[in-house]
Structure formats: C-alpha cells, structure tokens
Amino acid sequence: MLHGILPKKFILSLLLFTCMDLVIGCASPIPIAPFGPMPPVPIAQRGSNITIDGTTKYQTIDGFGISEAFGQANLLRNLSPTLQQQVLDDLFNTSTGAGLTILRNLIPSTSDATIEPINPGSPTAPPTYIWKGDDEGQVWLSQLVKSKYDITQFYANAWSAPGFMKTNGTEANGGEVCSSSKTSCNSCD
C-alpha cells in the first residue's frame, strides 16, 4: 500500500503518531530557521537530461517503518481498543494500511528508564542493572506487531549514555563519554 494514493484514515493515523512523537519527543521547542530564497539553478543544469532505468539496482530497501520512541508505545497502549486497532492496522496491515515493516525503539538513557540508573562509582566496580520489564511500552508494542503483523525487523538505538558516564554529567546537551578522547569524569575516576 506504500505505492499510489494512501488512504485518508492511514494519513490521519500517521499524523497522530507523528504528532505524538514530535510533542513527546522534543524536550524544548524546535528552532525553525526561516527559509531564504532558493539559489538559481545554473544554466548548464537546466537542460540536463535524467534517465531512470528501473532494471538497474543500486540499493536495496529493507522496508519502511515508524519510531515509537519517547513514550509513543504507552500512548498507543492507552488508546481505546477500537482506536488502538485502527492506528495499528493503518500502520502495519499490508492489505488495508501502509504495510510498514520496521519498528524503531529507543534504548533510554534517563535515570528513570535506563537499565543502569545507578552510578557504580568507578569503571571497575560491578554495575547494578535494573530491568523494569516493559521499557516504556516498547516490549508490549514489539511483541504485538510481531505476533499480529509478522513484523520481524526491529531497530533500537541509544541517543546517549547515562549522565554519570559523560563529562557533562547529564544525558542531554552534549558532553563526551568518560575516558573517550582522554577525557575525565568525576564518576569515572
């Protein structure tokens, strides 16, 4: 269903999911730079011919998907069963929806959600791992789309190490991982 015209209900569900990601996923307002005038296209490029050869492969696409990071899985889980089913079908159903095939998860780094929230005190000290078992709804959603829509491609990434592992002491606002590039941290020394 990714080709041709997308159904209106799919677009509304995707918009809802995207808006949740933008609202929940942004810790601060997104700065929007004003667009200036586009530079003119040089005359030599105006008359260029472009040929598309559909028989030549340059790259393989594994699929298309969504990100449910930053709590969207819990928002989806808390919808009414009817609306929840509608959104899931619009996103993952291969005959009535977009037929998406990839789910992106987030490996959290905030102290309330990371698997290692407590600073062990030094790089050689034994860590204390705390697994809450649900990962902000990500386990529920991953299991659901796997069983109901046969989704088998999952992508997860961490945007940061926990704050105690970084030179700035926080998971946000830059900093470097302790002991990288000859850096030093109070928590790592």
MDAnalysis code that builds the backbone (N, CA, C; Angstrom):
import MDAnalysis as mda
import numpy as np

u = mda.Universe.empty(567, n_residues=189, atom_resindex=np.repeat(np.arange(189), 3), trajectory=True)
u.add_TopologyAttr("name", ["N", "CA", "C"] * 189)
u.add_TopologyAttr("resid", np.arange(1, 190))
u.add_TopologyAttr("resname", ["MET", "LEU", "HIS", "GLY", "ILE", "LEU", "PRO", "LYS", "LYS", "PHE", "ILE", "LEU", "SER", "LEU", "LEU", "LEU", "PHE", "THR", "CYS", "MET", "ASP", "LEU", "VAL", "ILE", "GLY", "CYS", "ALA", "SER", "PRO", "ILE", "PRO", "ILE", "ALA", "PRO", "PHE", "GLY", "PRO", "MET", "PRO", "PRO", "VAL", "PRO", "ILE", "ALA", "GLN", "ARG", "GLY", "SER", "ASN", "ILE", "THR", "ILE", "ASP", "GLY", "THR", "THR", "LYS", "TYR", "GLN", "THR", "ILE", "ASP", "GLY", "PHE", "GLY", "ILE", "SER", "GLU", "ALA", "PHE", "GLY", "GLN", "ALA", "ASN", "LEU", "LEU", "ARG", "ASN", "LEU", "SER", "PRO", "THR", "LEU", "GLN", "GLN", "GLN", "VAL", "LEU", "ASP", "ASP", "LEU", "PHE", "ASN", "THR", "SER", "THR", "GLY", "ALA", "GLY", "LEU", "THR", "ILE", "LEU", "ARG", "ASN", "LEU", "ILE", "PRO", "SER", "THR", "SER", "ASP", "ALA", "THR", "ILE", "GLU", "PRO", "ILE", "ASN", "PRO", "GLY", "SER", "PRO", "THR", "ALA", "PRO", "PRO", "THR", "TYR", "ILE", "TRP", "LYS", "GLY", "ASP", "ASP", "GLU", "GLY", "GLN", "VAL", "TRP", "LEU", "SER", "GLN", "LEU", "VAL", "LYS", "SER", "LYS", "TYR", "ASP", "ILE", "THR", "GLN", "PHE", "TYR", "ALA", "ASN", "ALA", "TRP", "SER", "ALA", "PRO", "GLY", "PHE", "MET", "LYS", "THR", "ASN", "GLY", "THR", "GLU", "ALA", "ASN", "GLY", "GLY", "GLU", "VAL", "CYS", "SER", "SER", "SER", "LYS", "THR", "SER", "CYS", "ASN", "SER", "CYS", "ASP"])
u.atoms.positions = np.array([
    [0.827, -1.194, 0.000],
    [0.000, 0.000, 0.000],
    [0.872, 1.258, 0.000],
    [2.190, 1.085, 0.005],
    [3.057, 2.255, 0.008],
    [3.117, 2.931, -1.350],
    [2.582, 2.310, -2.356],
    [2.569, 2.929, -3.669],
    [1.186, 3.496, -3.930],
    [1.100, 4.438, -4.824],
    [-0.206, 5.020, -5.157],
    [-0.667, 5.998, -4.096],
    [-1.958, 6.170, -4.000],
    [-2.541, 7.126, -3.063],
    [-2.806, 6.430, -1.743],
    [-2.355, 7.042, -0.659],
    [-2.579, 6.483, 0.663],
    [-3.987, 6.801, 1.131],
    [-4.647, 5.862, 1.807],
    [-5.989, 6.129, 2.304],
    [-5.974, 7.233, 3.355],
    [-7.054, 7.992, 3.390],
    [-7.165, 9.122, 4.311],
    [-7.008, 8.673, 5.759],
    [-7.601, 7.528, 6.132],
    [-7.514, 7.082, 7.514],
    [-6.068, 6.752, 7.890],
    [-5.277, 6.234, 6.946],
    [-3.877, 5.972, 7.233],
    [-3.140, 7.278, 7.495],
    [-3.374, 8.251, 6.665],
    [-2.699, 9.542, 6.821],
    [-3.042, 10.154, 8.169],
    [-4.299, 10.053, 8.592],
    [-4.687, 10.591, 9.898],
    [-3.992, 9.849, 11.033],
    [-3.898, 8.518, 10.940],
    [-3.211, 7.746, 11.973],
    [-1.732, 8.083, 12.011],
    [-1.120, 8.172, 10.844],
    [0.295, 8.513, 10.787],
    [0.531, 9.903, 11.339],
    [-0.360, 10.838, 11.015],
    [-0.244, 12.188, 11.543],
    [-0.358, 12.179, 13.060],
    [-1.305, 11.408, 13.596],
    [-1.454, 11.292, 15.045],
    [-0.181, 10.753, 15.659],
    [0.372, 9.674, 15.081],
    [1.581, 9.069, 15.616],
    [2.760, 10.026, 15.508],
    [2.897, 10.721, 14.382],
    [3.980, 11.663, 14.183],
    [3.862, 12.834, 15.149],
    [2.656, 13.333, 15.326],
    [2.467, 14.449, 16.256],
    [2.811, 14.036, 17.672],
    [2.460, 12.801, 18.059],
    [2.822, 12.328, 19.389],
    [4.331, 12.306, 19.516],
    [5.030, 11.852, 18.483],
    [6.478, 11.794, 18.516],
    [7.072, 13.189, 18.623],
    [6.533, 14.137, 17.888],
    [7.063, 15.488, 17.940],
    [6.784, 16.153, 19.286],
    [5.579, 15.984, 19.795],
    [5.221, 16.633, 21.056],
    [5.958, 15.994, 22.216],
    [5.955, 14.677, 22.291],
    [6.584, 13.976, 23.400],
    [8.097, 13.953, 23.245],
    [8.585, 13.817, 22.013],
    [9.998, 13.607, 21.766],
    [10.873, 14.832, 21.862],
    [10.301, 15.987, 21.936],
    [11.105, 17.197, 21.971],
    [11.143, 17.754, 23.383],
    [12.345, 17.881, 23.940],
    [12.479, 18.423, 25.286],
    [12.297, 19.936, 25.287],
    [12.493, 20.556, 24.160],
    [12.329, 22.005, 24.055],
    [11.799, 22.312, 22.655],
    [11.320, 23.535, 22.446],
    [10.803, 23.860, 21.114],
    [11.856, 23.665, 20.032],
    [11.413, 23.237, 18.891],
    [12.321, 23.049, 17.761],
    [12.552, 24.390, 17.093],
    [13.809, 24.827, 17.022],
    [14.058, 26.096, 16.336],
    [13.801, 25.937, 14.846],
    [13.093, 26.868, 14.282],
    [12.791, 26.825, 12.855],
    [13.458, 28.016, 12.198],
    [14.400, 27.709, 11.330],
    [15.096, 28.778, 10.617],
    [14.244, 29.207, 9.437],
    [14.115, 30.497, 9.211],
    [13.327, 30.939, 8.056],
    [14.033, 30.540, 6.766],
    [13.223, 30.134, 5.796],
    [13.788, 29.761, 4.506],
    [14.020, 31.018, 3.681],
    [15.204, 31.109, 3.141],
    [15.516, 32.224, 2.267],
    [15.206, 31.851, 0.837],
    [15.467, 32.747, -0.079],
    [15.213, 32.425, -1.484],
    [16.136, 31.302, -1.943],
    [15.614, 30.467, -2.812],
    [16.403, 29.369, -3.349],
    [17.397, 29.930, -4.360],
    [18.618, 29.413, -4.340],
    [19.596, 29.897, -5.323],
    [19.159, 29.473, -6.725],
    [19.461, 30.277, -7.715],
    [19.061, 29.919, -9.082],
    [19.817, 28.681, -9.559],
    [19.170, 27.907, -10.398],
    [19.802, 26.720, -10.984],
    [20.695, 27.203, -12.115],
    [21.965, 26.795, -12.098],
    [22.858, 27.225, -13.187],
    [22.314, 26.775, -14.539],
    [22.546, 27.591, -15.548],
    [22.025, 27.329, -16.881],
    [22.463, 25.966, -17.393],
    [23.679, 25.532, -17.092],
    [24.178, 24.253, -17.587],
    [23.334, 23.092, -17.053],
    [22.712, 23.249, -15.877],
    [21.920, 22.165, -15.295],
    [20.471, 22.190, -15.774],
    [20.011, 23.312, -16.277],
    [18.612, 23.420, -16.687],
    [18.267, 22.464, -17.816],
    [19.179, 22.263, -18.709],
    [18.898, 21.417, -19.862],
    [19.358, 19.979, -19.678],
    [19.793, 19.625, -18.468],
    [20.290, 18.269, -18.239],
    [19.168, 17.254, -18.408],
    [19.512, 16.135, -18.997],
    [18.558, 15.045, -19.140],
    [18.800, 14.031, -18.037],
    [17.711, 13.517, -17.501],
    [17.807, 12.497, -16.476],
    [17.113, 11.255, -17.011],
    [17.797, 10.135, -16.916],
    [17.229, 8.877, -17.368],
    [17.088, 7.956, -16.169],
    [15.917, 7.379, -16.016],
    [15.679, 6.429, -14.931],
    [15.574, 5.048, -15.550],
    [16.425, 4.160, -15.089],
    [16.432, 2.787, -15.578],
    [15.993, 1.885, -14.434],
    [14.750, 1.424, -14.472],
    [14.202, 0.600, -13.404],
    [14.802, -0.788, -13.320],
    [15.590, -1.177, -14.303],
    [16.195, -2.511, -14.275],
    [17.544, -2.518, -13.565],
    [18.093, -1.343, -13.291],
    [19.384, -1.254, -12.625],
    [19.169, -1.062, -11.128],
    [19.786, -1.940, -10.324],
    [19.687, -1.854, -8.870],
    [20.934, -1.194, -8.316],
    [20.744, -0.176, -7.507],
    [21.858, 0.474, -6.836],
    [21.808, 0.221, -5.335],
    [20.617, 0.031, -4.827],
    [20.449, -0.094, -3.390],
    [19.198, -0.929, -3.112],
    [19.246, -1.721, -2.071],
    [18.089, -2.499, -1.667],
    [17.471, -1.841, -0.448],
    [16.171, -1.712, -0.445],
    [15.462, -1.139, 0.691],
    [14.907, -2.284, 1.518],
    [15.247, -2.313, 2.791],
    [14.781, -3.377, 3.680],
    [13.328, -3.214, 4.065],
    [12.821, -2.004, 4.019],
    [11.437, -1.753, 4.385],
    [11.272, -0.333, 4.881],
    [10.076, -0.045, 5.320],
    [9.753, 1.262, 5.867],
    [9.111, 1.055, 7.224],
    [9.260, 2.019, 8.105],
    [8.702, 1.826, 9.433],
    [8.432, 3.111, 10.166],
    [8.190, 2.956, 11.451],
    [7.900, 4.090, 12.328],
    [8.789, 4.029, 13.558],
    [8.888, 5.155, 14.222],
    [9.555, 5.231, 15.507],
    [8.492, 5.433, 16.568],
    [8.530, 4.618, 17.578],
    [7.600, 4.800, 18.687],
    [8.349, 5.223, 19.949],
    [9.544, 5.717, 19.765],
    [10.360, 6.140, 20.897],
    [9.717, 7.318, 21.636],
    [10.207, 7.583, 22.810],
    [9.754, 8.697, 23.650],
    [8.329, 8.513, 24.154],
    [7.930, 7.290, 24.424],
    [6.655, 7.048, 25.075],
    [5.463, 6.831, 24.173],
    [5.655, 6.806, 22.854],
    [4.505, 6.607, 21.964],
    [3.864, 5.242, 22.166],
    [4.639, 4.226, 22.514],
    [4.061, 2.897, 22.730],
    [3.038, 2.951, 23.858],
    [3.361, 3.647, 24.932],
    [2.404, 3.770, 26.037],
    [1.188, 4.594, 25.627],
    [1.403, 5.636, 24.839],
    [0.260, 6.413, 24.368],
    [-0.655, 5.543, 23.520],
    [-0.064, 4.731, 22.678],
    [-0.845, 3.828, 21.834],
    [-1.555, 2.776, 22.685],
    [-0.859, 2.237, 23.660],
    [-1.440, 1.210, 24.524],
    [-2.626, 1.761, 25.309],
    [-2.608, 3.051, 25.637],
    [-3.666, 3.655, 26.445],
    [-4.854, 4.161, 25.627],
    [-4.803, 4.020, 24.302],
    [-5.956, 4.386, 23.473],
    [-7.088, 3.384, 23.699],
    [-8.287, 3.762, 23.329],
    [-9.399, 2.805, 23.388],
    [-9.063, 1.644, 22.468],
    [-9.567, 0.438, 22.757],
    [-9.248, -0.713, 21.895],
    [-9.586, -0.476, 20.419],
    [-10.685, 0.206, 20.141],
    [-11.074, 0.464, 18.754],
    [-10.079, 1.390, 18.063],
    [-9.713, 2.484, 18.716],
    [-8.763, 3.434, 18.125],
    [-7.370, 2.820, 18.033],
    [-6.988, 2.063, 19.035],
    [-5.687, 1.384, 19.018],
    [-5.603, 0.453, 17.814],
    [-6.644, -0.335, 17.582],
    [-6.668, -1.263, 16.451],
    [-6.611, -0.506, 15.124],
    [-7.329, 0.606, 15.054],
    [-7.342, 1.418, 13.829],
    [-5.939, 1.930, 13.510],
    [-5.253, 2.473, 14.507],
    [-3.909, 3.011, 14.286],
    [-2.950, 1.893, 13.880],
    [-2.989, 0.776, 14.583],
    [-2.101, -0.343, 14.251],
    [-2.367, -0.879, 12.848],
    [-3.646, -1.047, 12.506],
    [-3.975, -1.524, 11.155],
    [-3.541, -0.518, 10.094],
    [-3.753, 0.766, 10.348],
    [-3.355, 1.783, 9.373],
    [-1.844, 1.773, 9.142],
    [-1.087, 1.448, 10.155],
    [0.364, 1.455, 10.032],
    [0.913, 0.143, 9.482],
    [0.438, -1.003, 9.990],
    [1.099, -2.280, 9.718],
    [0.325, -3.250, 8.838],
    [-0.953, -3.092, 8.657],
    [-1.731, -4.033, 7.861],
    [-1.330, -3.916, 6.390],
    [-0.989, -5.032, 5.779],
    [-0.491, -4.999, 4.396],
    [-1.595, -4.889, 3.355],
    [-2.852, -5.122, 3.728],
    [-3.915, -5.007, 2.734],
    [-4.773, -3.760, 2.931],
    [-4.921, -3.273, 4.154],
    [-5.764, -2.094, 4.376],
    [-4.984, -0.884, 4.876],
    [-3.727, -1.068, 5.219],
    [-2.919, 0.030, 5.744],
    [-1.657, 0.230, 4.931],
    [-0.687, 0.856, 5.536],
    [0.565, 1.175, 4.843],
    [1.481, -0.029, 4.700],
    [1.270, -1.056, 5.510],
    [2.114, -2.242, 5.412],
    [3.545, -1.999, 5.846],
    [3.731, -1.147, 6.861],
    [5.084, -0.873, 7.343],
    [5.704, -2.144, 7.894],
    [7.038, -2.251, 7.806],
    [7.713, -3.499, 8.144],
    [8.818, -3.362, 9.179],
    [9.049, -2.158, 9.675],
    [10.129, -1.936, 10.642],
    [9.582, -1.134, 11.819],
    [9.994, -1.514, 13.031],
    [9.643, -0.755, 14.234],
    [10.934, -0.300, 14.891],
    [11.050, 0.994, 15.121],
    [12.229, 1.559, 15.775],
    [11.911, 1.804, 17.240],
    [12.764, 1.309, 18.102],
    [12.653, 1.520, 19.539],
    [13.794, 2.398, 20.016],
    [13.691, 2.845, 21.234],
    [14.714, 3.696, 21.838],
    [15.332, 2.959, 23.015],
    [16.639, 2.990, 23.124],
    [17.315, 2.494, 24.311],
    [17.466, 3.703, 25.229],
    [16.672, 3.785, 26.297],
    [16.640, 5.002, 27.104],
    [17.918, 5.220, 27.906],
    [18.197, 6.483, 28.179],
    [19.380, 6.838, 28.963],
    [19.038, 7.701, 30.174],
    [17.775, 8.069, 30.331],
    [17.394, 8.857, 31.508],
    [17.472, 7.976, 32.745],
    [17.756, 8.579, 33.869],
    [17.959, 7.798, 35.091],
    [16.714, 7.014, 35.497],
    [15.521, 7.470, 35.112],
    [14.299, 6.751, 35.473],
    [13.980, 5.601, 34.517],
    [14.690, 5.508, 33.386],
    [14.336, 4.486, 32.402],
    [15.503, 3.611, 31.951],
    [16.740, 4.024, 32.211],
    [17.874, 3.232, 31.738],
    [18.007, 1.949, 32.549],
    [18.638, 0.957, 31.956],
    [18.822, -0.322, 32.639],
    [19.900, -0.222, 33.725],
    [20.755, 0.793, 33.635],
    [21.784, 1.008, 34.667],
    [21.649, 2.425, 35.222],
    [20.674, 2.650, 36.105],
    [20.422, 4.002, 36.584],
    [21.355, 4.467, 37.702],
    [22.065, 3.547, 38.321],
    [22.886, 3.889, 39.485],
    [24.354, 3.852, 39.103],
    [25.054, 4.928, 39.386],
    [26.481, 5.016, 39.125],
    [27.197, 4.009, 40.025],
    [27.943, 3.061, 39.441],
    [28.647, 2.095, 40.276],
    [29.850, 2.682, 41.004],
    [30.275, 3.889, 40.634],
    [31.361, 4.562, 41.338],
    [32.688, 4.552, 40.615],
    [32.932, 3.556, 39.795],
    [34.167, 3.508, 39.012],
    [33.972, 2.527, 37.869],
    [34.835, 2.622, 36.853],
    [34.695, 1.702, 35.719],
    [34.903, 0.237, 36.091],
    [35.613, -0.026, 37.185],
    [35.883, -1.409, 37.567],
    [34.888, -1.944, 38.604],
    [34.024, -1.087, 39.130],
    [33.035, -1.532, 40.116],
    [31.926, -2.310, 39.428],
    [31.339, -3.293, 40.090],
    [30.257, -4.048, 39.465],
    [29.013, -3.177, 39.276],
    [28.400, -3.242, 38.102],
    [27.202, -2.426, 37.853],
    [25.965, -3.031, 38.516],
    [24.956, -2.198, 38.710],
    [23.669, -2.656, 39.216],
    [22.656, -2.431, 38.111],
    [22.172, -3.513, 37.518],
    [21.202, -3.417, 36.440],
    [19.790, -3.538, 36.998],
    [18.913, -2.698, 36.514],
    [17.518, -2.725, 36.929],
    [16.659, -2.766, 35.669],
    [15.995, -3.888, 35.447],
    [15.137, -4.046, 34.273],
    [13.699, -4.040, 34.737],
    [12.921, -3.089, 34.256],
    [11.523, -2.972, 34.652],
    [10.616, -3.880, 33.822],
    [11.147, -4.464, 32.764],
    [10.422, -5.466, 32.003],
    [9.524, -4.956, 30.884],
    [9.256, -3.663, 30.816],
    [8.329, -3.170, 29.805],
    [8.954, -2.108, 28.899],
    [9.961, -1.428, 29.383],
    [10.689, -0.420, 28.608],
    [9.751, 0.611, 27.989],
    [8.940, 1.228, 28.829],
    [8.017, 2.293, 28.427],
    [7.040, 1.846, 27.335],
    [6.586, 0.604, 27.426],
    [5.620, 0.086, 26.461],
    [6.231, -0.514, 25.207],
    [7.546, -0.384, 25.053],
    [8.188, -0.872, 23.836],
    [8.130, -2.389, 23.708],
    [8.237, -3.110, 24.820],
    [8.167, -4.572, 24.774],
    [6.764, -4.986, 24.340],
    [5.744, -4.373, 24.933],
    [4.357, -4.675, 24.567],
    [4.122, -4.466, 23.072],
    [4.515, -3.296, 22.552],
    [4.264, -2.990, 21.147],
    [5.075, -3.892, 20.225],
    [6.311, -4.156, 20.574],
    [7.153, -5.027, 19.742],
    [6.564, -6.424, 19.657],
    [6.141, -6.964, 20.789],
    [5.542, -8.298, 20.783],
    [4.228, -8.311, 20.006],
    [3.445, -7.245, 20.152],
    [2.157, -7.169, 19.471],
    [2.319, -7.131, 17.951],
    [3.178, -6.240, 17.448],
    [3.321, -6.145, 15.989],
    [4.002, -7.379, 15.407],
    [4.831, -8.049, 16.201],
    [5.437, -9.293, 15.727],
    [4.374, -10.381, 15.592],
    [3.532, -10.529, 16.611],
    [2.543, -11.608, 16.570],
    [1.379, -11.307, 15.630],
    [0.934, -10.068, 15.579],
    [-0.261, -9.742, 14.797],
    [0.045, -9.384, 13.343],
    [1.196, -8.738, 13.095],
    [1.503, -8.254, 11.745],
    [2.772, -8.887, 11.169],
    [3.354, -9.837, 11.876],
    [4.551, -10.545, 11.438],
    [5.740, -9.609, 11.194],
    [5.834, -8.551, 11.980],
    [6.981, -7.638, 11.885],
    [8.169, -8.329, 12.548],
    [9.273, -8.427, 11.828],
    [10.460, -9.086, 12.372],
    [11.693, -8.189, 12.345],
    [11.542, -6.977, 11.835],
    [12.671, -6.050, 11.802],
    [12.473, -4.986, 12.871],
    [13.358, -5.024, 13.849],
    [13.318, -4.051, 14.940],
    [14.661, -3.343, 14.980],
    [14.607, -2.058, 15.187],
    [15.814, -1.230, 15.230],
    [15.771, -0.474, 16.544],
    [16.845, -0.523, 17.296],
    [16.898, 0.210, 18.560],
    [18.235, 0.915, 18.660],
    [18.206, 2.126, 19.156],
    [19.458, 2.839, 19.351],
    [19.371, 3.727, 20.582],
    [20.528, 4.003, 21.131],
    [20.636, 4.904, 22.284],
    [21.144, 6.242, 21.771],
    [20.505, 7.292, 22.203],
    [20.956, 8.619, 21.794],
    [22.057, 9.129, 22.702],
    [22.189, 8.524, 23.846],
    [23.191, 8.980, 24.794],
    [23.496, 7.879, 25.790],
    [24.648, 7.983, 26.411],
    [24.951, 7.164, 27.581],
    [24.290, 7.837, 28.783],
    [24.062, 7.111, 29.878],
    [23.542, 7.767, 31.080],
    [24.465, 8.902, 31.518],
    [23.913, 9.893, 32.178],
    [24.669, 11.087, 32.561],
    [25.923, 10.806, 33.361],
    [25.895, 9.821, 34.252],
    [27.087, 9.565, 35.066],
    [28.241, 9.011, 34.252],
    [27.990, 8.613, 33.008],
    [29.048, 8.117, 32.131],
    [29.603, 9.200, 31.217],
    [29.148, 10.457, 31.401],
    [29.545, 11.521, 30.487],
    [30.217, 12.681, 31.216],
    [30.998, 13.427, 30.464],
    [31.754, 14.532, 31.050],
    [30.869, 15.654, 31.561],
    [29.687, 15.829, 30.989],
    [28.823, 16.924, 31.447],
    [27.846, 16.473, 32.538],
    [27.866, 15.182, 32.902],
    [27.033, 14.684, 33.986],
    [25.560, 14.537, 33.656],
    [25.178, 14.728, 32.399],
    [23.779, 14.604, 32.010],
    [23.678, 13.884, 30.675],
    [22.545, 13.254, 30.443],
    [22.360, 12.556, 29.172],
    [22.102, 13.527, 28.029],
    [21.787, 14.772, 28.340],
    [21.461, 15.767, 27.314],
    [22.605, 16.772, 27.154],
    [22.468, 17.596, 26.163],
    [23.346, 18.753, 25.962],
    [24.810, 18.402, 25.725],
    [25.054, 17.390, 24.927],
    [26.423, 17.099, 24.524],
    [27.211, 16.355, 25.572],
    [28.454, 16.759, 25.750],
    [29.357, 16.033, 26.631],
    [29.959, 14.857, 25.875],
    [30.967, 14.260, 26.465],
    [31.604, 13.088, 25.869],
    [31.539, 11.940, 26.852],
    [31.640, 10.734, 26.314],
    [31.675, 9.567, 27.183],
    [32.978, 9.608, 27.959],
    [32.913, 9.363, 29.259],
    [34.105, 9.390, 30.107],
    [35.187, 8.477, 29.546],
    [36.405, 8.937, 29.644],
    [37.588, 8.220, 29.185],
    [37.698, 8.121, 27.674],
    [36.793, 8.770, 26.925],
    [36.964, 8.820, 25.472],
    [37.759, 10.066, 25.152],
    [38.596, 9.995, 24.176],
    [39.427, 11.132, 23.766],
    [40.176, 11.734, 24.952],
    [40.610, 10.891, 25.851],
    [41.394, 11.322, 27.018],
    [40.626, 12.277, 27.913],
    [39.305, 12.111, 27.981],
    [38.504, 12.924, 28.882],
    [38.477, 12.280, 30.249],
    [38.030, 13.037, 31.230],
    [37.962, 12.525, 32.586],
    [36.645, 12.974, 33.202],
    [36.104, 12.149, 34.070],
    [34.853, 12.480, 34.755],
    [35.014, 12.126, 36.231],
    [34.322, 12.863, 37.050],
    [34.319, 12.534, 38.466],
    [33.769, 11.130, 38.701],
    [32.739, 10.766, 37.933],
    [32.105, 9.473, 38.126],
    [32.950, 8.328, 37.620],
    [33.925, 8.611, 36.748],
    [34.734, 7.546, 36.170],
    [36.087, 7.403, 36.862],
    [36.471, 8.384, 37.608],
    [37.821, 8.355, 38.210],
    [37.871, 7.494, 39.436],
])
